[in-house]
Each structure stands twice: as C-alpha cells, then as structure tokens.
Amino acid sequence: MKTRILIREGQYQLNKAGCMDPKTDAEELYSFLTGRDRVQIFLEAEEEVEPETERRYMKLIERRAQRIPLQHITGEQEFMGFRFAVTPDVLIPRQDTETLVQEGAKAIQSTQKEKRSFLERLKGRKDWEILDLCCGSGIVGISVARICGNVELTASDISEAAVALTKRNARDNRVEAEVLQGDLFAPHQGKRFDMILCNPPYVKTNMIGMLQDEIKDHEPREALDGGRDGLDFYRRIVAKAPSHLKEDGFLLMEMGYDQGEALRKLLKESGRFREIEIVRDLPGKERVIRCRLKRDR
C-alpha cells in the first residue's frame, strides 16, 4: 500500500471513531512510527509501505480509535516549542495553558527587580524565585524557566507520579528545579516566592461526565475535579498564597472561561491582592487571572 493511501485509511478509521482531528492524528501516528516528518511523508506519498510497517501503523490507529489520547500513545507533547514527556498520570499539556506561561514570562521580563548582592550573584542566585503549584508534568514552570533564564524554579504536586514526571521533564529540558510532593503549600512551609503559577483542577464535578472521552476516561480525575462550583482549589490557594509570596509577589492562575468574575470577587474579598487582571487567550476566552500581593503597611 502506498504511504498516502495508508494514511488516508488511518484518517478514515479515526473519523469513523469520532476523533476530533483525524487527519492530523493519522499523520502524527505515521510520523511517530517511522520517524519521518511531514515534509518527508509528503515526498514519499507514492512510495510503497513495508507490510510490517503497515501492520504496526494500523495497530496504532486502532488504539487511537478507542479514544486513547494521541499523547498517551506517543508519550510526548510539544508545548511552547519544547518537548515534554506525558503519561496518563497527569493532564495532557494544552495550548490553553500557554497563556499562563506567557503572562508569567511577561511579568518577569517587564518588572524591574532589585539586583542581588554581588555575593549572591557570585553564588549563582537567580533574580526570580517561582513556584509551579499543582505542577503535573511541570510544563508551566519549566517553560517559564526556559524562556526567562533568570529563574530559580520550585515545583510541587500531591501526586508522586507527577513529581517523578516533572523531574524527568526538567532534566530533559536542562532546567534545574526542586520538585516536592505534597498538598498545595504543605511542602513550602516558611518559603516565600516572587511568583506563584498554578493550573489547578477547576472543572465542576457535574460537568466531568460531559467532557470528551479522551479526557474523562483517560486523564486523572483528581487533576480535573474542582468541586461543586469548580472553585474549591482557588479558595484554598487565595487563602494561603499571601503567606508564600514576597512583597509585591505575583499570583497567576489558569481558570475556566466562565470563572473570571467569581475569582476576581474572591481575590478582592480576601483584601490581600491588588492589580487583579483577567487575561484572555488567543481565541478570546478568559483564561488567566493575574494579581499581586499588597504591600505591608
């Protein structure tokens, strides 16, 4: 069978199974199996595929047709131009979360920080100490560290598997990071940061069953379920974050498209934050809430 016909058959099977982007997935699976990029696939469109390659490819298509996420088959995902390992123990990196990374990097790059002392700089101290809370695969903190460079990264998650994966992704992306296990701020007693970034669970409990099969059946529920109104984790974070932020420190959190005003109210009522801003993602949906800790009087 020719390459283009084989991939077209894969696309047909995925379309029949209800996969959202069957053409892209069919091409990605062929690329994953053969190591060929899209240009090579195009150039080899009329070449005959070895029977063994054809057999293995259709096995991959069969798995994807069962609505197993593409990233769980390939074991990786690109995010912000970097490659990250992915397992079923964590949420799959999505483009939505790039807004959180971009806002964090923008704050670091645009805010003038006091220079470290000569001795601190001599010891290699970085200008920014940031915390990636509920880190999952570590994509947020690692991406910010890669983009900005002058970051001392700490990451944490309640999941042992997530902690192990974040350590792997930090190593693979050549980022030094302290990765700790524990519930929210529990591992960070007595520590304060210049910035806290977080993509917490925020899906309403009764909405999880309405998500795509790839999400509700294959991604960890504990990384999705934000409680009855989706705000359980935000309440805990807003209450505890001031004790873990330095003066003027930033708090940035990803959120659901319809949670902006509720979060703005939550932050205002706490009385501890200023410059509360809702940031929209590329499609125009409210995606990130950003604020700063008020200065002590």
Secondary structure, 3 states (H helix, E strand, C coil): CEHHHHHHHHHHHHHHCCCCCHHHHHHHHHHHHHCCCHHHHHHCCCCECCHHHHHHHHHHHHHHHCCCCHHHHHCEEEECCEEEECCCCCCCCCHHHHHHHHHHHHHHHHCCCCCCCHHHHHCCCCCEEEEEECCCCCHHHHHHHHHHCCEEEEEEECCHHHHHHHHHHHHHCCCCEEEEECCCCHHHCCCCEEEEEECCCCECHHHHHHCCHHHHCCCCHHHCECCCCCCHHHHHHHHHHHHHEEEEEEEEEECCCCCHHHHHHHHHHHCCEEEEEEEECCCCCEEEEEEEECCCC
